[in-house]
Amino acid sequence: MAISSFSSSIPGPANTNRVAAVRDLHILDTPPEDVFDDAVLIAAQACQAPMGSIGFMAEGRHWFKARIGFDAAEIPADLSICAYTIQQPDLTVIPDLREHPEFRHNPFVTEEPQLRFYAGIALRDGNGVPVGTLTVVDREPRPEGLSQVQERTLLALARSIQREMKLRKAERELAEKTEMLDRLHASSEDCIKVLDLEGRLRFMSEGGCRAMEVGAFADIEGCDWLDFWTGPTADDARRAVLRAKLGDTGRFRGFCPTLAGTPKWWDVMVTPILGSDGKPDGLLAISRDITGLQHVEESLRQSEERLRLAIETTGLGIWDLNVLTGERQWSAEARELFGFAPDTVITQDLVLECIHPEDREDIIQTAYTNQLGDSLIFTNTFRIIRADTGQERWITSVGHTLVDKDGRPTRRLGIAQDVTHHVEAEVALRGSQDDLLRQTAHLQSILATVPDAMVVSNEKGIITSFSAAAVKMFGYEPEEIIGTSVKFLMPVPYRDNHEGFMHRYRQTGERRITESGRVAVAQRKDGSTFPMEVHLGEMESGGKLFFTAFIRDLTDRQYTEKRMQELQSELAYMSRLSAMGEMGSTLAHEVNQPLTAITGYLKGCGMILDRMDGEYVPMLRQGMEGAAEEALRAGEVIRHLRAFVARGETDQEVEDLRKLIEEASALALAGAKDKGIKVDFDLPHESPKVLVSRVQIQQVLLNLVRNAMEAMQDVEERDLNIKAEVEDQGSMVRLSVKDTGTGLAPSVQERLFTPFTTTKQTGMGVGLSICRTIIEAHGGKIWADSAPGEGTTFYFTLKVVREEELAEAAEE
């Protein structure tokens, strides 16, 4: 693509030599070939150019063998810039054609395609004659030219193309020489025979007589040549003779022993001998002794069969890549591994497209690179996406790079195998190991945090493991206690009893040497003792027996049980006291009215007596006045009793609401699980403080919770909800006890808190009345919300003690 001055500057003899060299290549006007197309593609991609070509100069034209980025198959030589490049010994790079004095007026620069950047290198034949160019072109100028990598890439591609041209010429010359040598060999060493059209022998060369172990041709002259062949080979020989008689060449392989009986295999070619009229008037039969080759081929076939069986059995796929030509050969098994159809044309892009994106770069660096590593053998394990099903599979490939005498790669071949099951098994194994490690760590974390101590001993009672909780419980460090007898964790007489248990186990083999869940006494390092509950487990590992004891310190539990009993007794006492007070108040109210009536009646009788006379009237008056005084005194006593009960004076303290509810629930919910009652607590995250009489409020909660449990005896869904929520801007807290029982009838709900109102057969009906009295005495209120068949919810409120109130009280 240069101006005409460069074309005209080429000397005549040099131009003549170049035209002759191009013709000698037999490349002009030939169809496209992958090796040239791939070279142009690689050059364009490496240089990031939109256009590239491989072209040859001959007879006034620049003809393109391969091109990318434009459609023209050729251009006039006098307009080709390559006419300048073909004269240069090295790479030609022109950053901007508009600034070049010789090319700025070139029509390919001033007009479409408006070329700007140009880089090219001459291609030479085996004699060093420049015959063409490899070029890349861009429509944008490149002041920086090409990078060193891009220049080396173009030079390497040019060398590769030149090697390909040399190889093509060498292969053509080799084919011609081979044909000539075959003829020479046939005329001197092979068994050459002339047959008539009937197949009778008319001539046999001396070499043929020797090969057939014939003393003289006269001994077999005139014999039917077809009679020498037997079995299936006889049919092949007849077909070959018939084909030759029709003017074509017949060829076959067959077994035919010599006249002396020596077994031999022959490669036979039968061709017609044409007469002056152009028709066959005889046959030429050339037989080559291939007995050795036949044996080799038979051995090869057997080897191939064994290889085929091995491949089919193991699922191996074989692949072969010609680095120079780009030709690929894949076995059927290899195609099956990747999901390629039998007729699929396999290319590098197609293979790389199937490889998982995360593994693709590794394959490019090993199997598709021209840079040799430390070893010619390479191994890859990678993932593929099958072309047919899209399924992800794991493949292992082992390959070997073949190099020429200069150490340059020429072929790569290898095997591939599906190892998905192996990889999945390894992943599963690693996952199991990770799970085991996590489970072990989890178990160790649990054992390190559970309050129960864990002590592991062998069948002789020697301690082998001592948990962190055991260290805290007994006061021994692991290094102090491991290796000693477990009996040192027990005081006398438990220590002596343990010796007896172990002795009986060794004598009888009875594994249950102590009961699980037994309550005993343990001894700390400092000699102090404490009650404990022991749960014992047995385990066999490696043929040895181990005992695992889980020990729970019962000191806190016994204290808690004692405290709960005291609290229960206190609540029971207060409940009885409250019931008596409520009954006393009620009785005082009810009895006070008849006493007042009696006093009135007595006064009326006194007025009647004032109008009567008699000796007994004074005595009767005195008795009635005394009865009236006693009735008034009884009324005064009742009034004092009501005033005392109404005051309800109790000692109140600041209490934590959550703790108060938990203690009361622990007593009230005894047996709830056995009755199938599901309990749900909904308490504030920050527990409020309340000023209450702890026992009285717990008595209210106890009464409400037990009433709720009894209300759900005859229903299937037994859900109990105990809830507390702060309201009125934090000044009050509302507690509720909700059940899913049968609910209350409207008539009962109206007088629910009236004394002696009850729905129980054995109830006194004062419990809710007492609850109302207690809550109102604490400045709160109590009420219920219920509907028949939908359960009942009791509410009551208490005053909240604010933080600032607590602070002020502390300062006082």
TAFEN-V354510 format. One record per residue. N is the residue number from 1. SS is DSSP state (alpha for helix, beta for strand, coil for the rest). NEAR is the number of other C-alpha atoms within 8 Angstrom. Layout:
# TAFEN-V354510
N & SS & NEAR
N & SS & NEAR
This chain:
# TAFEN-V354510
1 & coil & 10
2 & coil & 16
3 & coil & 13
4 & alpha & 9
5 & alpha & 7
6 & alpha & 11
7 & alpha & 12
8 & alpha & 7
9 & alpha & 6
10 & coil & 9
11 & coil & 7
12 & alpha & 6
13 & alpha & 6
14 & alpha & 8
15 & alpha & 9
16 & alpha & 8
17 & alpha & 9
18 & alpha & 13
19 & alpha & 12
20 & alpha & 8
21 & alpha & 11
22 & alpha & 14
23 & alpha & 9
24 & alpha & 6
25 & alpha & 9
26 & coil & 7
27 & coil & 8
28 & coil & 10
29 & coil & 6
30 & coil & 7
31 & coil & 5
32 & coil & 8
33 & coil & 7
34 & alpha & 8
35 & alpha & 9
36 & alpha & 12
37 & alpha & 11
38 & alpha & 8
39 & alpha & 10
40 & alpha & 15
41 & alpha & 10
42 & alpha & 8
43 & alpha & 13
44 & alpha & 13
45 & alpha & 8
46 & alpha & 9
47 & alpha & 9
48 & coil & 6
49 & coil & 11
50 & coil & 10
51 & beta & 12
52 & beta & 16
53 & beta & 14
54 & beta & 14
55 & beta & 12
56 & beta & 13
57 & beta & 15
58 & beta & 10
59 & coil & 5
60 & coil & 8
61 & beta & 11
62 & beta & 13
63 & beta & 13
64 & beta & 11
65 & beta & 15
66 & beta & 12
67 & beta & 13
68 & beta & 11
69 & coil & 7
70 & coil & 6
71 & coil & 6
72 & coil & 5
73 & coil & 6
74 & beta & 8
75 & beta & 10
76 & beta & 9
77 & alpha & 14
78 & alpha & 14
79 & alpha & 12
80 & coil & 13
81 & coil & 10
82 & alpha & 10
83 & alpha & 14
84 & alpha & 11
85 & alpha & 13
86 & coil & 14
87 & coil & 9
88 & coil & 10
89 & coil & 6
90 & coil & 6
91 & coil & 12
92 & beta & 10
93 & beta & 10
94 & beta & 10
95 & coil & 12
96 & coil & 12
97 & alpha & 14
98 & alpha & 10
99 & alpha & 7
100 & coil & 9
101 & coil & 6
102 & coil & 8
103 & coil & 13
104 & coil & 11
105 & coil & 8
106 & coil & 11
107 & alpha & 8
108 & alpha & 10
109 & alpha & 15
110 & alpha & 10
111 & coil & 7
112 & coil & 8
113 & coil & 7
114 & coil & 9
115 & coil & 14
116 & coil & 14
117 & beta & 15
118 & beta & 15
119 & beta & 11
120 & beta & 13
121 & beta & 16
122 & beta & 17
123 & beta & 13
124 & beta & 11
125 & coil & 12
126 & coil & 7
127 & coil & 5
128 & coil & 6
129 & coil & 10
130 & beta & 11
131 & beta & 15
132 & beta & 12
133 & beta & 15
134 & beta & 15
135 & beta & 11
136 & beta & 15
137 & beta & 13
138 & beta & 12
139 & coil & 9
140 & coil & 7
141 & coil & 10
142 & coil & 8
143 & coil & 6
144 & coil & 5
145 & coil & 8
146 & coil & 8
147 & coil & 6
148 & alpha & 6
149 & alpha & 6
150 & alpha & 10
151 & alpha & 10
152 & alpha & 8
153 & alpha & 10
154 & alpha & 11
155 & alpha & 10
156 & alpha & 8
157 & alpha & 10
158 & alpha & 12
159 & alpha & 8
160 & alpha & 9
161 & alpha & 11
162 & alpha & 12
163 & alpha & 8
164 & alpha & 10
165 & alpha & 10
166 & alpha & 10
167 & alpha & 8
168 & alpha & 8
169 & alpha & 9
170 & alpha & 8
171 & alpha & 8
172 & alpha & 8
173 & alpha & 8
174 & alpha & 8
175 & alpha & 8
176 & alpha & 8
177 & alpha & 8
178 & alpha & 8
179 & alpha & 8
180 & alpha & 8
181 & alpha & 8
182 & alpha & 8
183 & alpha & 8
184 & alpha & 8
185 & alpha & 9
186 & alpha & 12
187 & alpha & 8
188 & alpha & 7
189 & coil & 8
190 & coil & 14
191 & beta & 16
192 & beta & 15
193 & beta & 13
194 & beta & 12
195 & beta & 15
196 & coil & 11
197 & coil & 10
198 & coil & 6
199 & coil & 11
200 & beta & 12
201 & beta & 15
202 & beta & 10
203 & beta & 10
204 & beta & 12
205 & coil & 9
206 & alpha & 6
207 & alpha & 11
208 & alpha & 13
209 & alpha & 14
210 & alpha & 9
211 & alpha & 11
212 & coil & 11
213 & coil & 9
214 & coil & 12
215 & coil & 7
216 & coil & 7
217 & alpha & 10
218 & alpha & 5
219 & alpha & 7
220 & coil & 8
221 & coil & 10
222 & coil & 7
223 & coil & 8
224 & beta & 10
225 & alpha & 10
226 & alpha & 9
227 & alpha & 8
228 & alpha & 7
229 & coil & 12
230 & coil & 8
231 & coil & 6
232 & alpha & 6
233 & alpha & 11
234 & alpha & 11
235 & alpha & 8
236 & alpha & 11
237 & alpha & 11
238 & alpha & 9
239 & alpha & 9
240 & alpha & 14
241 & alpha & 12
242 & alpha & 9
243 & alpha & 11
244 & alpha & 14
245 & alpha & 12
246 & coil & 7
247 & coil & 10
248 & coil & 9
249 & coil & 11
250 & beta & 13
251 & beta & 9
252 & beta & 10
253 & beta & 10
254 & beta & 11
255 & beta & 10
256 & coil & 11
257 & coil & 11
258 & coil & 12
259 & coil & 8
260 & coil & 8
261 & coil & 6
262 & coil & 7
263 & coil & 8
264 & coil & 11
265 & beta & 13
266 & beta & 13
267 & beta & 12
268 & beta & 12
269 & beta & 12
270 & beta & 14
271 & beta & 12
272 & beta & 14
273 & beta & 10
274 & beta & 10
275 & coil & 8
276 & coil & 5
277 & coil & 5
278 & coil & 6
279 & coil & 9
280 & beta & 13
281 & beta & 10
282 & beta & 12
283 & beta & 17
284 & beta & 12
285 & beta & 12
286 & beta & 12
287 & beta & 11
288 & beta & 10
289 & beta & 12
290 & coil & 10
291 & alpha & 9
292 & alpha & 7
293 & alpha & 7
294 & alpha & 9
295 & alpha & 8
296 & alpha & 8
297 & alpha & 8
298 & alpha & 8
299 & alpha & 8
300 & alpha & 8
301 & alpha & 8
302 & alpha & 8
303 & alpha & 8
304 & alpha & 8
305 & alpha & 8
306 & alpha & 8
307 & alpha & 8
308 & alpha & 8
309 & alpha & 8
310 & alpha & 8
311 & alpha & 11
312 & alpha & 9
313 & alpha & 6
314 & alpha & 7
315 & coil & 9
316 & coil & 12
317 & beta & 15
318 & beta & 12
319 & beta & 13
320 & beta & 11
321 & beta & 11
322 & beta & 11
323 & coil & 10
324 & coil & 9
325 & coil & 8
326 & coil & 9
327 & coil & 7
328 & beta & 10
329 & beta & 7
330 & beta & 11
331 & coil & 9
332 & alpha & 8
333 & alpha & 13
334 & alpha & 13
335 & alpha & 13
336 & alpha & 9
337 & alpha & 11
338 & alpha & 11
339 & coil & 10
340 & coil & 11
341 & coil & 7
342 & coil & 6
343 & coil & 4
344 & coil & 6
345 & coil & 4
346 & coil & 7
347 & coil & 7
348 & alpha & 6
349 & alpha & 6
350 & alpha & 8
351 & alpha & 9
352 & alpha & 8
353 & alpha & 7
354 & alpha & 11
355 & beta & 12
356 & coil & 11
357 & alpha & 6
358 & alpha & 5
359 & alpha & 10
360 & alpha & 10
361 & alpha & 8
362 & alpha & 7
363 & alpha & 10
364 & alpha & 9
365 & alpha & 8
366 & alpha & 8
367 & alpha & 9
368 & coil & 7
369 & coil & 8
370 & coil & 6
371 & coil & 4
372 & coil & 8
373 & coil & 5
374 & coil & 4
375 & coil & 6
376 & coil & 9
377 & beta & 8
378 & beta & 10
379 & beta & 8
380 & beta & 9
381 & beta & 8
382 & beta & 10
383 & beta & 11
384 & beta & 12
385 & beta & 12
386 & coil & 14
387 & coil & 9
388 & coil & 6
389 & coil & 6
390 & coil & 7
391 & coil & 6
392 & beta & 8
393 & beta & 11
394 & beta & 12
395 & beta & 14
396 & beta & 12
397 & beta & 11
398 & beta & 11
399 & beta & 12
400 & beta & 10
401 & beta & 11
402 & beta & 9
403 & beta & 10
404 & coil & 8
405 & coil & 5
406 & coil & 5
407 & coil & 6
408 & coil & 8
409 & beta & 12
410 & beta & 11
411 & beta & 12
412 & beta & 14
413 & beta & 11
414 & beta & 11
415 & beta & 11
416 & beta & 13
417 & beta & 12
418 & beta & 11
419 & coil & 10
420 & alpha & 9
421 & alpha & 6
422 & alpha & 7
423 & alpha & 9
424 & alpha & 8
425 & alpha & 8
426 & alpha & 8
427 & alpha & 8
428 & alpha & 8
429 & alpha & 8
430 & alpha & 8
431 & alpha & 8
432 & alpha & 8
433 & alpha & 8
434 & alpha & 8
435 & alpha & 8
436 & alpha & 8
437 & alpha & 8
438 & alpha & 8
439 & alpha & 8
440 & alpha & 8
441 & alpha & 8
442 & alpha & 8
443 & alpha & 8
444 & alpha & 8
445 & alpha & 8
446 & alpha & 8
447 & alpha & 11
448 & alpha & 9
449 & alpha & 8
450 & coil & 8
451 & coil & 6
452 & coil & 10
453 & beta & 16
454 & beta & 14
455 & beta & 14
456 & beta & 12
457 & beta & 14
458 & beta & 12
459 & coil & 9
460 & coil & 6
461 & coil & 10
462 & beta & 12
463 & beta & 15
464 & beta & 10
465 & beta & 10
466 & beta & 14
467 & coil & 12
468 & alpha & 10
469 & alpha & 14
470 & alpha & 14
471 & alpha & 13
472 & alpha & 8
473 & alpha & 9
474 & alpha & 10
475 & coil & 10
476 & coil & 11
477 & coil & 7
478 & alpha & 10
479 & alpha & 5
480 & alpha & 6
481 & alpha & 10
482 & coil & 11
483 & coil & 7
484 & coil & 8
485 & beta & 8
486 & alpha & 10
487 & alpha & 9
488 & alpha & 9
489 & alpha & 9
490 & coil & 11
491 & coil & 11
492 & coil & 6
493 & coil & 6
494 & alpha & 10
495 & alpha & 11
496 & alpha & 8
497 & alpha & 8
498 & alpha & 9
499 & alpha & 9
500 & alpha & 8
501 & alpha & 10
502 & alpha & 11
503 & alpha & 8
504 & alpha & 11
505 & alpha & 11
506 & alpha & 8
507 & alpha & 6
508 & alpha & 6
509 & coil & 7
510 & coil & 8
511 & coil & 6
512 & coil & 5
513 & coil & 9
514 & coil & 7
515 & coil & 8
516 & coil & 8
517 & coil & 8
518 & beta & 9
519 & beta & 8
520 & beta & 9
521 & beta & 11
522 & beta & 11
523 & beta & 13
524 & coil & 12
525 & coil & 8
526 & coil & 5
527 & coil & 6
528 & coil & 7
529 & beta & 9
530 & beta & 10
531 & beta & 11
532 & beta & 13
533 & beta & 12
534 & beta & 13
535 & beta & 11
536 & beta & 12
537 & beta & 8
538 & beta & 9
539 & beta & 8
540 & beta & 8
541 & beta & 7
542 & coil & 4
543 & coil & 5
544 & beta & 8
545 & beta & 10
546 & beta & 12
547 & beta & 12
548 & beta & 12
549 & beta & 12
550 & beta & 11
551 & beta & 12
552 & beta & 10
553 & beta & 12
554 & coil & 10
555 & alpha & 9
556 & alpha & 7
557 & alpha & 8
558 & alpha & 8
559 & alpha & 8
560 & alpha & 8
561 & alpha & 8
562 & alpha & 8
563 & alpha & 8
564 & alpha & 9
565 & alpha & 8
566 & alpha & 8
567 & alpha & 8
568 & alpha & 9
569 & alpha & 8
570 & alpha & 9
571 & alpha & 12
572 & alpha & 8
573 & alpha & 8
574 & alpha & 11
575 & alpha & 9
576 & alpha & 8
577 & alpha & 8
578 & alpha & 9
579 & alpha & 11
580 & alpha & 8
581 & alpha & 9
582 & alpha & 12
583 & alpha & 9
584 & alpha & 11
585 & alpha & 12
586 & alpha & 9
587 & alpha & 8
588 & alpha & 12
589 & alpha & 10
590 & alpha & 8
591 & alpha & 9
592 & alpha & 11
593 & alpha & 8
594 & alpha & 8
595 & alpha & 12
596 & alpha & 11
597 & alpha & 8
598 & alpha & 10
599 & alpha & 11
600 & alpha & 8
601 & alpha & 8
602 & alpha & 12
603 & alpha & 10
604 & alpha & 8
605 & alpha & 9
606 & alpha & 11
607 & alpha & 8
608 & alpha & 8
609 & alpha & 10
610 & alpha & 7
611 & coil & 6
612 & coil & 7
613 & coil & 7
614 & coil & 5
615 & coil & 6
616 & coil & 6
617 & alpha & 10
618 & alpha & 7
619 & alpha & 8
620 & alpha & 8
621 & alpha & 10
622 & alpha & 8
623 & alpha & 8
624 & alpha & 11
625 & alpha & 11
626 & alpha & 8
627 & alpha & 9
628 & alpha & 12
629 & alpha & 8
630 & alpha & 8
631 & alpha & 12
632 & alpha & 11
633 & alpha & 8
634 & alpha & 9
635 & alpha & 11
636 & alpha & 8
637 & alpha & 8
638 & alpha & 12
639 & alpha & 10
640 & alpha & 8
641 & alpha & 11
642 & alpha & 12
643 & alpha & 8
644 & alpha & 8
645 & alpha & 11
646 & alpha & 7
647 & alpha & 6
648 & coil & 8
649 & coil & 4
650 & coil & 5
651 & coil & 5
652 & coil & 8
653 & beta & 8
654 & beta & 9
655 & beta & 11
656 & beta & 10
657 & alpha & 10
658 & alpha & 9
659 & alpha & 8
660 & alpha & 11
661 & alpha & 10
662 & alpha & 8
663 & alpha & 9
664 & alpha & 12
665 & alpha & 11
666 & alpha & 8
667 & alpha & 10
668 & alpha & 10
669 & coil & 9
670 & coil & 7
671 & coil & 6
672 & coil & 10
673 & coil & 8
674 & coil & 6
675 & coil & 6
676 & coil & 7
677 & coil & 11
678 & beta & 9
679 & beta & 8
680 & beta & 8
681 & beta & 7
682 & beta & 8
683 & coil & 9
684 & coil & 9
685 & coil & 4
686 & coil & 4
687 & coil & 9
688 & coil & 11
689 & beta & 11
690 & beta & 12
691 & beta & 11
692 & beta & 11
693 & coil & 10
694 & alpha & 10
695 & alpha & 9
696 & alpha & 11
697 & alpha & 11
698 & alpha & 13
699 & alpha & 13
700 & alpha & 10
701 & alpha & 11
702 & alpha & 12
703 & alpha & 12
704 & alpha & 10
705 & alpha & 12
706 & alpha & 10
707 & alpha & 8
708 & alpha & 14
709 & alpha & 12
710 & alpha & 7
711 & alpha & 11
712 & coil & 14
713 & coil & 7
714 & coil & 7
715 & coil & 9
716 & coil & 5
717 & coil & 6
718 & coil & 12
719 & beta & 10
720 & beta & 14
721 & beta & 12
722 & beta & 12
723 & beta & 10
724 & beta & 11
725 & beta & 9
726 & beta & 11
727 & beta & 9
728 & coil & 6
729 & coil & 6
730 & coil & 8
731 & coil & 11
732 & beta & 12
733 & beta & 14
734 & beta & 12
735 & beta & 11
736 & beta & 12
737 & beta & 14
738 & beta & 12
739 & coil & 15
740 & coil & 14
741 & coil & 15
742 & coil & 13
743 & coil & 13
744 & coil & 11
745 & coil & 8
746 & alpha & 7
747 & alpha & 6
748 & alpha & 10
749 & alpha & 10
750 & alpha & 6
751 & coil & 8
752 & coil & 9
753 & coil & 8
754 & coil & 10
755 & coil & 9
756 & coil & 7
757 & coil & 12
758 & coil & 8
759 & coil & 6
760 & coil & 5
761 & coil & 4
762 & coil & 4
763 & coil & 7
764 & coil & 8
765 & coil & 11
766 & coil & 13
767 & alpha & 9
768 & alpha & 12
769 & alpha & 12
770 & alpha & 11
771 & alpha & 12
772 & alpha & 11
773 & alpha & 8
774 & alpha & 12
775 & alpha & 15
776 & alpha & 10
777 & alpha & 8
778 & coil & 9
779 & coil & 8
780 & coil & 11
781 & coil & 10
782 & beta & 12
783 & beta & 7
784 & beta & 9
785 & beta & 7
786 & beta & 11
787 & coil & 11
788 & coil & 9
789 & coil & 7
790 & coil & 10
791 & coil & 14
792 & beta & 16
793 & beta & 11
794 & beta & 12
795 & beta & 11
796 & beta & 12
797 & beta & 12
798 & beta & 13
799 & beta & 12
800 & beta & 12
801 & beta & 12
802 & coil & 8
803 & alpha & 6
804 & alpha & 6
805 & alpha & 8
806 & alpha & 9
807 & alpha & 8
808 & alpha & 8
809 & alpha & 7
810 & alpha & 6
811 & alpha & 5
812 & coil & 4
